[in-house]
Structure formats: C-alpha cells, structure tokens
Amino acid sequence: MSRPPDPANPLASLRFDNRFTRMLPADPVTENSRRQVFNACYSRVVPVRPVAPQLVAYSPETAALIDLDAAACASPLFTRVFSGDLVLPGMDPHAACYGGHQFGNWAGQLGDGRAINLGETVNRRGEHWTLQLKGAGPTPYSRRADGLAVMRSSLREFLCSEAMHHLGVPTTRALSLILTGERVERDMFYDGRVEEEPGAVVCRVAPSFLRFGNYELFAARGELEVLRRLADFTIRTLFPHLGEPSPAVYGQWFAEVCRTTAELMVHWLRVGFVHGVMNTDNLSILGLTIDYGPYGWLEDYDPYWTPNTTDAAGRRYCYGRQPTIAHWNLAQLANALHPLMGDPAPLEQALTDYSRRFEEGWQAAMAAKLGLKAFAADTDTALVQDMLGLLAEVETDMTLFYRHLAEIPAGTADDRPATETLAAPLMVALYRPDQATAAYLEHLGSWLDRYRARLRHDGLDDRERQQRMDAVNPKYVLRNYLAQLAIDDIAAGNFSLTRELLDVLRHPYDEQPGRERFAEKRPEWARHRPGCSMLSCSS
C-alpha cells in the first residue's frame, strides 16, 4: 500500500538501502583530497553547496521510478537535494573508485571525478535506484579538475538520457537539471581560450553505475580480494538470477554482459548515436548507455564521423567502429575477470558469441528499418550494403531518409514511376540537392527497384508496412543543433525550449503535428558551429 504524501516533507517517499557502501570496502581516509585510493571501492564525500540553485527541468518518468510526483519535484526541497545543497537522512554520499583504458591505453586510477552518488533508494516495487549528482564538486578522483559541470554539457546529458530511453535504447536516466548560480571556468577546446560558463548539476539515475573499469583497476593492481568481493556483490545484487557466485557463474555473468553490450551497440547504430568516448570506464556493466560527454547524432550519414575533437585524428570511436570497440573493451573486462576463474574458455566463448549476437541483432534491426518481415542474408546483405553506399554517396540525413523510406510504395512489377517521382519523398533528406546528379539518380532508381521487389516478395500492405517502419525509425532525435538552441535559450534566461524539447523527445516515433520544426535536418548555420558539429571532453 502506498503511503499518503507528506506536505511537510515532499521527498518522504525516498527510502534508502545503500548496499554498495554497506557491503563493499570503503576508503579509510576521510579527507577529500586528490590521491590514489587502494583496496577500496569508494570514498565518502559530501557535495559542494551551490550558491543559488534553480530548477530548469525534471523528467516526470524518471521521478516516477523513485516514487516522486509533480508536487514533490516542484518543491524547494527537491531543488536543494538534487543540486547538492542538502543531504537527506539515509543518504550515504560517495564517489566510486575505478580505472580504465582511454583511447586504447591503460590510464590507471580514474574514478568518479565529478560524480557523487547520494545513495540507493528503493521504490514501492522493491527496485533499487542509485541517485548520482554530476557536477556537485571535487572528489579524491578529480585529479586536477574542480568536480563541477557547466550548463552546456549538463543540458546535453539531461536531454539525451531521456531521449535515448524513449527511443528504446538502454540508458541511465536523468531526473533533473539544476543551475547552481555560479560561474565555472572551462577551456572548451583545450586551446587556451578559457571562459566562465554557468554551472549546473544533473541528477542521474540507474540501477547501478558500475562500469568495466571498476573491475579492471583491482585486477591491474593485484587487489584480487577486492575484485572478488566486487564481482560477487555485482552478481548477488544485479544478476541474482545467475545464482551464487562461483567460477562457472562468473563466466555466465560475463556472457550476459557481452549479450547486453551487443544489443546496446545495435541500438546505437539503429538510431544514429555516436558516444564519442568509448573508454572502458564509460561502458556499463548493465549494458546501459552511460556518461554522455562529447556524443553526437549522425546527421549526414558518414560511418567515420566522430563528435569528439580528441578523437578527430584517429577516429577510434567513430560511428561505424563502435561495435568493434565494444568487443575490444569486453576483452579488457575478460582479462580483469580471468584471475577469478582460471579457465579462460568461457570468457573466450562469450567474446565469440558477442560478434555473432551483434551481427544477428544488426540484421534484424536493418530488416525492421526497411520494413521487411525478416532478414534474408542471400538478398538483403547486398541490399543493405548498397543502400548505405547511397547514403554516403551524397550528403544524406540518416534519420529523415529512413523515416521517408516508408512512403515508397511497393507497387507492382509493371508499375514503375519515373525515378524523380518515385524518389521524391527521399529528397527532403539531402543536404545538397545539387549533388543528386544523373548518375546518382540512376543508382538510386536501381536500388529502389530492387527494394520494391523485395517488399513485394514479403507481401505486406503498404499502410501496415509504413506503420511498422515508423515504429522503429524515429522522426525526432536530439539533433546537435537542437541541443545548442536549448543551451542558448537557457543562457538567455529561458527554460521553455528545454522543457518543450523534453516533451517532444518523449514521443520520438509519433508525428506530433505542429512540432515538425524539431524534425528538420541540420541548418547550414550549424554545420561547423561548436556544439553542433564536434565537442571536446571538457565540460
């Protein structure tokens, strides 16, 4: 039975059961100073109190996960707690200790440098949700940084977390975006041009924020007892269906991590998302999208595009390489878990299965995006490859292309309109219509003939097929320029665009009459503007 709301305490529904800090070893040093932390999974810290916290927006769906209603979220207490101004009884604020490989190289200890976990709340359904503030001040893992965050990056994380959820992509969630009332110095592109930007805090929510790097650090240091305790804790609390921890169960657990990570990569590619910084400390043990930094949405289709300025030279983390990088990261996790198992065979098998699962998932996703009943490798492999070649041949908006592809009729073998007529719905996806040369139109027309023949083979009614395609090909995604417009709006003291975008992104597959402007392709002014094209890891 739910408890009646308490007007004197609008957050009274929050009940805490801090399993992570209760069951795992803590840093014995209580001083919040930058340092190496050994044989500990976390350090206790307290958020920095903001100067003048102001709520920009909150997610009703995420609030519902932790049993908070609209009245609670609109209360002054909500703003105080989720900006770091007040720690509630039952909370146990801490920062996690972990390491990781960054751009393929071992970086040693990293840890939560600007994230502070407030604690784990248990909702009325018995679900554990960790509440984490990003940008709430320094921790022992902040190295030379200040532990703060700016509104620019915080807005992007807040909106994208919720946009990804509504797209059906596994992700951490975002509860709130709150301005701190202070200015934070940032060198956005590491070029010496330091500017003061408005500070902000995002409250992130997830069953757990454990990532590959948590396990890597203890293995690299030879702290195997801590590694075992962390692995056992993970299985007992997050994977209890696997049974009590044992060498065999460690292998089953790793296989499940491989499976969910493969599924995540399929989703990223399906919607055109590029993470931008797929270091091992940025991959979730739960197969969630985690740590929204210099991410981007693939607008004009380019499999080698990366949103991260730091990655511009090598393009290690570009759109098309994400599944391969995920496999590499999983191999590093396998190396970390191997000391607990002895026999590497289950780990090797799981890595092999990852590749198969990704390929099967990708084929199924492409069949759905094209409106096919199922993927037939003998015909559809070439069909998909040629289509992707078309997308790259001229500047083509990926999201709009797939959305309008649903309007192409299957027709009959004897009913073949002129290519210009048949392809008309797709022309809206071209950034440079003048690139649609005669040779391109001939190529496109040939592909459309094969595609229509394939549709006729399936025999679906055009209307039914369009409904199926519209359910997997979004009309609305968080385009980089839309996020930048919301950032500009907040800088001018307005929160309305952020809130409207949040609402639009709740229904990415629906038509939403009157909001078509949010589905338009990138305007020319955004082609090279910082924040709309590429970003850095700085926030």
C-alpha positions as CSV (number, residue, x, y, z in Angstrom):
1,M,0.0,0.0,0.0
2,S,1.4,3.4,-1.0
3,R,1.8,6.0,1.7
4,P,-0.1,9.3,1.6
5,P,2.0,12.3,0.6
6,D,3.5,14.3,3.4
7,P,3.1,18.0,2.7
8,A,5.8,18.8,5.3
9,N,8.3,16.5,3.5
10,P,7.6,16.1,-0.2
11,L,10.5,13.7,-0.5
12,A,9.3,11.4,2.3
13,S,8.8,8.6,-0.2
14,L,12.5,8.2,-0.7
15,R,13.7,5.2,1.3
16,F,17.4,4.3,1.2
17,D,19.2,1.0,1.3
18,N,22.8,1.7,0.4
19,R,24.0,-1.8,-0.5
20,F,27.1,-0.6,-2.3
21,T,28.6,1.3,0.6
22,R,27.3,-1.3,3.2
23,M,28.7,-4.4,1.5
24,L,31.9,-3.2,-0.1
25,P,35.2,-1.9,1.3
26,A,35.5,1.9,1.8
27,D,38.4,4.2,1.6
28,P,39.7,4.5,5.2
29,V,40.9,8.1,4.5
30,T,38.0,10.6,5.1
31,E,39.9,13.6,3.8
32,N,38.6,14.8,0.4
33,S,42.0,15.3,-1.2
34,R,43.2,14.2,-4.7
35,R,45.1,10.9,-4.3
36,Q,45.5,7.3,-5.2
37,V,43.0,5.1,-3.3
38,F,43.9,1.5,-2.7
39,N,41.9,-1.6,-1.7
40,A,38.6,0.3,-1.7
41,C,35.6,0.5,-4.0
42,Y,34.6,4.1,-3.0
43,S,35.4,7.2,-0.9
44,R,32.8,9.0,1.1
45,V,32.4,12.7,0.1
46,V,29.9,15.5,0.5
47,P,28.6,17.6,-2.4
48,V,29.6,21.2,-2.6
49,R,26.7,23.5,-1.7
50,P,25.6,25.6,-4.7
51,V,25.3,29.4,-4.5
52,A,21.7,29.8,-5.8
53,P,20.2,26.5,-7.1
54,Q,17.4,26.9,-9.7
55,L,15.5,24.1,-11.3
56,V,15.5,24.2,-15.1
57,A,13.5,21.0,-15.8
58,Y,12.9,17.5,-14.4
59,S,11.7,14.2,-16.0
60,P,8.3,13.0,-14.7
61,E,9.0,9.5,-15.9
62,T,12.3,9.2,-14.0
63,A,10.7,10.8,-11.0
64,A,8.1,8.1,-11.1
65,L,10.8,5.5,-10.9
66,I,11.6,6.7,-7.4
67,D,8.0,7.5,-6.4
68,L,8.2,11.2,-6.7
69,D,5.2,13.1,-8.1
70,A,4.9,16.5,-9.8
71,A,4.3,18.3,-6.5
72,A,7.5,16.8,-5.0
73,C,9.6,17.8,-8.0
74,A,8.3,21.4,-7.9
75,S,9.1,21.8,-4.2
76,P,12.1,23.9,-3.0
77,L,13.3,20.8,-1.1
78,F,13.7,18.9,-4.4
79,T,15.9,21.6,-5.8
80,R,18.0,21.7,-2.7
81,V,18.6,18.0,-2.5
82,F,19.2,17.4,-6.2
83,S,21.6,20.3,-6.5
84,G,23.7,19.0,-3.6
85,D,22.6,21.7,-1.2
86,L,21.1,19.3,1.3
87,V,21.9,15.6,2.1
88,L,18.8,13.8,3.4
89,P,18.9,11.3,6.3
90,G,19.6,7.9,5.0
91,M,21.8,9.0,2.1
92,D,25.5,8.0,2.1
93,P,27.3,10.2,-0.4
94,H,30.3,8.7,-2.1
95,A,32.4,8.6,-5.2
96,A,33.4,5.3,-6.8
97,C,37.0,4.1,-7.4
98,Y,37.7,2.7,-10.8
99,G,40.3,2.7,-13.6
100,G,40.1,2.2,-17.4
101,H,41.6,2.1,-20.8
102,Q,41.4,5.5,-22.6
103,F,41.8,5.5,-26.3
104,G,43.3,2.0,-26.1
105,N,45.9,2.8,-23.4
106,W,45.7,1.9,-19.7
107,A,45.1,5.1,-17.7
108,G,45.3,3.7,-14.2
109,Q,43.0,5.1,-11.5
110,L,40.3,7.3,-12.8
111,G,37.2,7.2,-10.6
112,D,34.2,9.5,-10.1
113,G,35.9,12.8,-10.6
114,R,32.8,14.9,-10.9
115,A,30.1,12.5,-9.9
116,I,28.8,11.9,-6.3
117,N,26.4,9.1,-5.6
118,L,23.9,10.2,-3.0
119,G,22.7,6.7,-2.2
120,E,20.4,3.9,-3.3
121,T,16.7,4.5,-3.0
122,V,14.2,1.6,-3.0
123,N,10.8,2.3,-4.7
124,R,7.5,0.7,-3.7
125,R,8.1,-2.0,-6.3
126,G,11.3,-3.0,-4.5
127,E,13.6,-1.7,-7.2
128,H,17.0,-0.2,-6.2
129,W,17.9,3.1,-8.0
130,T,21.2,4.8,-7.4
131,L,20.9,8.7,-7.4
132,Q,24.0,10.4,-8.7
133,L,24.8,14.1,-8.9
134,K,27.2,15.1,-11.8
135,G,28.9,18.4,-11.2
136,A,28.5,18.6,-7.4
137,G,32.1,19.2,-6.5
138,P,35.5,17.5,-6.2
139,T,36.3,14.0,-5.0
140,P,39.6,12.2,-4.4
141,Y,39.4,11.1,-8.0
142,S,39.1,14.6,-9.5
143,R,42.8,14.8,-10.2
144,R,43.4,18.4,-11.3
145,A,39.8,19.2,-12.1
146,D,37.2,21.0,-9.9
147,G,34.5,18.3,-10.0
148,L,32.0,20.8,-11.3
149,A,30.0,20.8,-14.6
150,V,28.7,23.6,-16.8
151,M,25.2,24.1,-18.0
152,R,26.2,23.3,-21.6
153,S,27.2,19.7,-21.0
154,S,24.6,19.2,-18.3
155,L,21.8,20.2,-20.6
156,R,23.0,17.8,-23.2
157,E,23.2,14.9,-20.8
158,F,19.8,15.6,-19.2
159,L,18.0,15.7,-22.6
160,C,19.9,12.9,-24.2
161,S,19.4,10.4,-21.3
162,E,15.7,10.8,-21.6
163,A,15.6,10.9,-25.4
164,M,17.5,7.6,-25.6
165,H,15.1,6.0,-23.1
166,H,12.1,6.9,-25.2
167,L,13.8,5.7,-28.3
168,G,14.0,2.3,-26.7
169,V,17.8,2.5,-26.1
170,P,19.1,1.1,-22.8
171,T,20.4,4.0,-20.8
172,T,21.0,5.6,-17.5
173,R,18.2,8.2,-16.8
174,A,18.2,11.8,-15.8
175,L,16.0,13.1,-13.1
176,S,16.7,16.8,-13.1
177,L,18.8,19.7,-14.4
178,I,19.5,22.5,-11.9
179,L,21.6,25.6,-12.3
180,T,24.0,26.3,-9.4
181,G,24.1,30.1,-9.6
182,E,27.9,30.2,-10.0
183,R,30.3,30.5,-12.9
184,V,32.7,27.7,-13.8
185,E,35.9,28.2,-15.9
186,R,36.2,25.9,-18.9
187,D,38.5,25.7,-21.9
188,M,36.1,24.0,-24.3
189,F,38.6,23.1,-27.0
190,Y,41.8,23.0,-24.9
191,D,43.2,25.9,-26.9
192,G,43.8,28.3,-24.1
193,R,40.6,30.3,-24.5
194,V,39.2,29.9,-21.0
195,E,35.7,31.2,-20.4
196,E,33.4,31.4,-17.5
197,E,30.2,29.4,-18.0
198,P,27.1,28.9,-15.9
199,G,27.4,25.9,-13.6
200,A,24.8,23.1,-13.3
201,V,24.1,19.8,-11.7
202,V,22.4,16.8,-13.3
203,C,20.9,14.1,-11.2
204,R,21.4,10.8,-12.9
205,V,19.5,7.6,-12.0
206,A,20.4,4.0,-12.7
207,P,20.2,0.6,-11.0
208,S,24.0,0.9,-10.8
209,F,26.7,3.0,-12.3
210,L,29.3,0.1,-12.2
211,R,31.4,0.1,-15.4
212,F,34.1,-2.2,-16.8
213,G,36.8,0.0,-15.3
214,N,35.6,-0.8,-11.7
215,Y,36.8,-4.4,-12.2
216,E,39.9,-3.5,-14.3
217,L,41.5,-1.4,-11.6
218,F,41.6,-4.1,-8.9
219,A,42.8,-6.7,-11.4
220,A,45.6,-4.4,-12.6
221,R,46.7,-3.6,-9.1
222,G,46.5,-7.3,-8.0
223,E,43.9,-6.4,-5.4
224,L,42.1,-9.7,-6.1
225,E,40.2,-10.0,-2.9
226,V,38.5,-6.6,-3.6
227,L,37.9,-7.7,-7.1
228,R,36.2,-10.9,-5.9
229,R,34.1,-9.0,-3.4
230,L,33.0,-6.6,-6.1
231,A,32.2,-9.3,-8.6
232,D,30.3,-11.3,-6.0
233,F,28.4,-8.1,-5.0
234,T,27.5,-7.4,-8.6
235,I,26.1,-10.9,-9.2
236,R,24.2,-11.0,-6.0
237,T,22.6,-7.6,-6.4
238,L,22.3,-7.0,-10.1
239,F,22.4,-10.6,-11.6
240,P,20.7,-12.7,-8.9
241,H,19.1,-15.0,-11.4
242,L,22.5,-16.5,-12.1
243,G,22.8,-17.9,-8.6
244,E,25.5,-17.8,-6.0
245,P,28.9,-16.6,-7.3
246,S,31.3,-19.3,-8.5
247,P,33.9,-19.7,-11.3
248,A,31.1,-21.0,-13.5
249,V,28.7,-18.2,-12.6
250,Y,31.4,-15.6,-13.3
251,G,31.5,-17.0,-16.9
252,Q,27.7,-16.9,-17.2
253,W,27.8,-13.3,-15.9
254,F,30.4,-12.2,-18.4
255,A,28.4,-13.9,-21.2
256,E,25.3,-11.8,-20.2
257,V,27.4,-8.6,-20.2
258,C,28.6,-9.5,-23.7
259,R,25.0,-10.1,-24.8
260,T,23.6,-6.8,-23.4
261,T,26.5,-4.9,-24.8
262,A,26.0,-6.3,-28.2
263,E,22.3,-5.3,-28.0
264,L,23.3,-1.8,-27.0
265,M,25.6,-1.4,-30.0
266,V,22.8,-2.5,-32.3
267,H,20.6,0.2,-30.7
268,W,23.2,2.9,-31.1
269,L,23.7,2.2,-34.8
270,R,19.9,1.8,-35.3
271,V,19.2,5.4,-34.2
272,G,22.5,7.0,-35.4
273,F,24.0,7.7,-31.9
274,V,27.8,8.2,-31.6
275,H,29.1,8.0,-28.0
276,G,32.3,9.7,-28.8
277,V,34.4,8.4,-25.9
278,M,34.1,4.7,-25.5
279,N,36.8,4.2,-23.0
280,T,36.4,1.1,-20.8
281,D,35.4,3.3,-17.8
282,N,32.5,4.5,-19.9
283,L,30.9,1.2,-20.6
284,S,28.2,0.0,-18.2
285,I,28.3,-3.5,-16.7
286,L,24.5,-3.5,-17.2
287,G,24.6,-2.7,-20.9
288,L,23.3,0.8,-20.5
289,T,24.4,4.0,-22.3
290,I,26.4,5.8,-19.7
291,D,28.4,9.0,-19.4
292,Y,27.0,11.4,-22.1
293,G,30.1,13.6,-22.9
294,P,31.1,14.5,-26.4
295,Y,28.3,12.4,-28.0
296,G,26.6,13.3,-31.3
297,W,23.8,12.2,-33.6
298,L,24.8,11.1,-37.0
299,E,23.0,13.6,-39.3
300,D,24.5,13.3,-42.7
301,Y,25.5,9.6,-43.0
302,D,29.2,9.1,-42.5
303,P,30.4,5.9,-40.8
304,Y,33.7,7.5,-39.9
305,W,32.2,10.6,-38.2
306,T,33.1,11.2,-34.6
307,P,31.8,14.1,-32.4
308,N,34.9,14.1,-30.2
309,T,37.6,16.6,-31.1
310,T,40.1,14.5,-29.2
311,D,39.3,11.6,-31.5
312,A,39.4,13.6,-34.7
313,A,42.8,12.3,-35.9
314,G,42.4,8.5,-35.2
315,R,38.5,8.3,-35.3
316,R,38.8,5.3,-32.9
317,Y,35.3,6.0,-31.6
318,C,33.6,6.9,-34.8
319,Y,30.0,5.7,-35.6
320,G,30.9,2.6,-37.6
321,R,33.6,1.3,-35.3
322,Q,31.6,1.3,-32.1
323,P,30.7,-2.4,-32.2
324,T,34.4,-3.3,-32.7
325,I,35.5,-1.1,-29.9
326,A,32.8,-2.6,-27.6
327,H,34.3,-6.0,-28.4
328,W,37.8,-4.7,-27.5
329,N,36.5,-3.3,-24.3
330,L,34.8,-6.6,-23.4
331,A,38.2,-8.3,-23.9
332,Q,39.7,-6.0,-21.4
333,L,37.0,-6.9,-18.9
334,A,37.6,-10.5,-19.6
335,N,41.3,-10.1,-18.8
336,A,40.2,-8.5,-15.5
337,L,37.9,-11.3,-14.6
338,H,40.2,-14.1,-15.6
339,P,42.1,-14.3,-12.2
340,L,38.7,-15.2,-10.6
341,M,38.1,-18.1,-13.0
342,G,41.4,-19.8,-14.1
343,D,39.9,-21.3,-17.2
344,P,39.7,-18.7,-20.0
345,A,37.4,-20.8,-22.2
346,P,34.1,-19.4,-21.0
347,L,35.4,-15.9,-21.5
348,E,36.7,-16.6,-25.0
349,Q,33.4,-18.2,-25.9
350,A,31.4,-15.2,-24.7
351,L,33.6,-12.9,-26.8
352,T,33.0,-15.1,-29.9
353,D,29.2,-15.1,-29.1
354,Y,29.3,-11.3,-28.9
355,S,30.2,-11.0,-32.6
356,R,27.5,-13.4,-33.6
357,R,24.9,-11.7,-31.4
358,F,25.8,-8.3,-32.8
359,E,25.6,-9.4,-36.4
360,E,22.2,-11.1,-35.8
361,G,20.9,-8.1,-34.0
362,W,22.1,-5.7,-36.6
363,Q,20.5,-7.8,-39.4
364,A,17.2,-7.9,-37.5
365,A,17.3,-4.1,-36.9
366,M,18.0,-3.4,-40.6
367,A,15.2,-5.6,-41.6
368,A,12.8,-3.7,-39.3
369,K,14.1,-0.3,-40.5
370,L,13.5,-1.4,-44.1
371,G,10.1,-2.8,-43.4
372,L,11.0,-6.4,-44.1
373,K,9.4,-9.4,-42.3
374,A,12.8,-10.8,-41.6
375,F,16.4,-10.5,-42.8
376,A,17.2,-12.8,-45.7
377,A,21.0,-12.9,-46.0
378,D,21.2,-14.1,-49.6
379,T,19.4,-11.0,-50.9
380,D,19.3,-8.4,-48.0
381,T,23.1,-8.2,-47.3
382,A,23.8,-6.7,-50.7
383,L,20.6,-4.6,-50.5
384,V,21.6,-3.0,-47.2
385,Q,25.3,-2.5,-48.2
386,D,24.2,-0.8,-51.4
387,M,21.7,1.4,-49.5
388,L,24.4,2.5,-47.1
389,G,26.7,3.3,-50.1
390,L,23.9,5.5,-51.4
391,L,23.6,7.3,-48.1
392,A,27.3,8.1,-48.2
393,E,27.4,9.0,-51.9
394,V,25.7,12.4,-51.3
395,E,25.1,14.2,-48.0
396,T,22.0,12.4,-46.8
397,D,20.3,12.8,-43.4
398,M,20.1,9.3,-42.0
399,T,17.1,9.9,-39.8
400,L,15.0,11.6,-42.5
401,F,16.0,9.0,-45.1
402,Y,14.7,6.0,-43.1
403,R,11.6,7.9,-42.0
404,H,10.6,8.8,-45.5
405,L,11.6,5.5,-47.0
406,A,8.4,4.2,-45.5
407,E,6.5,6.3,-48.0
408,I,7.9,4.4,-51.0
409,P,5.1,2.2,-52.4
410,A,5.8,-1.4,-53.2
411,G,3.8,-1.1,-56.3
412,T,3.8,-3.8,-59.0
413,A,6.4,-5.1,-61.3
414,D,4.6,-3.4,-64.2
415,D,4.1,-0.1,-62.3
416,R,7.4,1.8,-62.4
417,P,7.1,5.6,-62.0
418,A,10.0,7.8,-63.1
419,T,12.8,7.9,-60.6
420,E,12.3,11.5,-59.8
421,T,8.7,10.8,-58.9
422,L,9.4,7.6,-57.0
423,A,12.3,9.1,-55.0
424,A,10.6,12.4,-54.3
425,P,9.9,11.6,-50.6
426,L,13.6,10.9,-50.1
427,M,14.8,14.2,-51.5
428,V,14.0,16.0,-48.2
429,A,16.9,14.1,-46.7
430,L,19.5,15.6,-49.0
431,Y,21.6,18.4,-47.6
432,R,22.8,19.3,-51.0
433,P,20.1,18.6,-53.6
434,D,22.5,19.7,-56.3
435,Q,24.6,16.6,-55.6
436,A,21.7,14.5,-56.9
437,T,23.3,14.1,-60.3
438,A,22.0,11.9,-63.1
439,A,24.4,9.2,-62.1
440,Y,23.3,9.3,-58.5
441,L,19.6,9.2,-59.5
442,E,20.3,6.2,-61.8
443,H,22.0,4.5,-58.9
444,L,19.1,5.4,-56.5
445,G,16.5,4.3,-59.0
446,S,18.2,0.9,-59.5
447,W,18.3,0.4,-55.8
448,L,14.6,1.4,-55.3
449,D,13.6,-1.1,-58.0
450,R,15.3,-3.9,-56.0
451,Y,13.9,-2.6,-52.7
452,R,10.3,-2.5,-54.1
453,A,10.7,-6.0,-55.5
454,R,11.9,-7.2,-52.1
455,L,8.8,-5.5,-50.5
456,R,6.5,-7.2,-52.9
457,H,8.1,-10.6,-52.0
458,D,7.1,-10.0,-48.4
459,G,3.6,-9.1,-49.5
460,L,2.8,-6.6,-46.7
461,D,0.2,-4.0,-47.3
462,D,1.9,-0.6,-47.8
463,R,0.0,1.0,-44.9
464,E,0.8,-1.8,-42.5
465,R,4.5,-1.7,-43.5
466,Q,4.7,2.1,-43.0
467,Q,3.3,1.7,-39.5
468,R,5.9,-0.9,-38.8
469,M,8.7,1.2,-40.1
470,D,7.5,4.3,-38.3
471,A,7.6,2.4,-35.1
472,V,11.4,1.8,-35.4
473,N,12.6,4.8,-37.5
474,P,12.3,7.9,-35.3
475,K,11.1,11.2,-36.6
476,Y,12.5,13.1,-33.7
477,V,16.0,12.7,-32.3
478,L,18.1,15.1,-30.2
479,R,19.9,16.7,-33.1
480,N,23.1,18.5,-32.1
481,Y,21.8,21.9,-33.2
482,L,18.5,21.5,-31.2
483,A,20.5,20.9,-28.0
484,Q,22.6,24.0,-28.8
485,L,19.4,26.1,-29.3
486,A,18.2,25.0,-25.9
487,I,21.6,25.9,-24.4
488,D,21.4,29.3,-26.0
489,D,17.8,29.7,-24.6
490,I,18.9,28.9,-21.0
491,A,21.8,31.3,-21.3
492,A,19.2,34.0,-22.1
493,G,17.3,33.1,-19.0
494,N,14.6,31.0,-20.7
495,F,13.8,27.4,-19.9
496,S,10.8,26.9,-22.2
497,L,12.7,25.3,-25.2
498,T,14.4,22.8,-22.9
499,R,11.0,21.7,-21.5
500,E,9.4,21.6,-24.9
501,L,12.2,19.5,-26.3
502,L,12.0,17.1,-23.4
503,D,8.3,16.7,-24.2
504,V,8.9,16.2,-28.0
505,L,11.5,13.6,-27.3
506,R,9.1,11.6,-25.2
507,H,7.3,10.6,-28.4
508,P,10.1,10.2,-31.0
509,Y,8.2,7.8,-33.3
510,D,4.9,9.9,-33.4
511,E,4.0,12.6,-35.9
512,Q,3.3,15.3,-33.3
513,P,1.5,17.9,-35.6
514,G,2.7,21.4,-35.0
515,R,6.2,20.3,-33.9
516,E,7.6,19.4,-37.3
517,R,10.4,22.0,-36.9
518,F,12.0,19.7,-34.4
519,A,12.4,17.1,-37.1
520,E,14.1,19.2,-39.7
521,K,17.6,18.4,-40.8
522,R,20.6,20.4,-39.6
523,P,20.5,24.0,-40.8
524,E,23.6,25.3,-42.6
525,W,24.5,27.7,-39.8
526,A,25.1,24.6,-37.6
527,R,27.4,22.8,-39.9
528,H,30.6,24.0,-38.2
529,R,29.4,25.7,-35.1
530,P,31.0,24.4,-31.9
531,G,28.4,22.2,-30.0
532,C,26.6,21.4,-33.3
533,S,29.4,19.6,-35.1
534,M,32.1,18.5,-32.7
535,L,32.7,18.7,-29.0
536,S,35.5,18.1,-26.6
537,C,35.6,16.0,-23.4
538,S,35.7,19.3,-21.4
539,S,32.6,20.3,-19.5
